[in-house]
Amino acid sequence: MTYRVGVIGGGQLARMMIAPAVELGIDIHVLAESAGMSAALAATQVGDYRDADTVLGFA
């Protein structure tokens, strides 16, 4: 079973939790202000937290 964790915000703290999460079999999805944010560069799925439909689909 694969667990999925959603993170709103794509800064360094979000990025630092991606590698340990992958080791535990957790899939990290990030909502960031841009695809160039630190965590967005390492996440498996990225979206924009400013888009209401994306946030609702994220929940």
C-alpha positions in Angstrom: 0.0 0.0 0.0 1.3 3.4 -1.0 0.5 6.3 1.3 0.2 9.8 -0.1 0.9 13.0 1.8 0.0 16.5 0.5 2.1 19.5 1.4 1.0 23.0 0.8 4.1 25.2 0.3 7.2 24.3 -1.7 10.0 25.6 0.4 13.1 23.9 1.8 11.3 22.2 4.7 8.9 20.5 2.3 11.8 19.4 0.2 13.8 18.0 3.2 10.9 15.6 4.0 10.7 14.2 0.5 13.7 11.8 0.6 12.8 10.2 4.0 9.2 9.9 2.9 10.2 8.1 -0.3 12.3 5.6 1.8 9.1 4.9 3.8 7.1 4.4 0.7 5.2 7.7 1.0 4.3 9.6 -2.2 4.6 13.4 -1.6 2.4 15.8 -3.6 3.3 19.5 -3.4 1.2 22.6 -3.9 3.7 25.4 -4.5 3.6 28.9 -5.9 5.7 27.9 -8.9 7.3 24.8 -10.4 10.7 26.2 -9.6 10.3 26.1 -5.8 12.6 23.8 -3.9 10.2 21.0 -3.0 8.5 21.2 -6.4 11.8 20.2 -8.0 11.8 16.9 -6.1 8.1 16.0 -5.7 6.3 13.4 -7.8 3.3 15.7 -8.4 3.1 19.5 -8.2 0.2 21.9 -8.4 -0.5 25.6 -7.7 -2.1 26.3 -4.2 -3.6 29.5 -5.6 -5.9 27.5 -7.9 -9.1 26.6 -5.9 -9.9 23.5 -8.1 -6.4 22.2 -7.6 -6.6 22.6 -3.8 -10.0 20.9 -3.7 -8.7 18.0 -5.8 -5.7 17.8 -3.5 -7.9 17.1 -0.4 
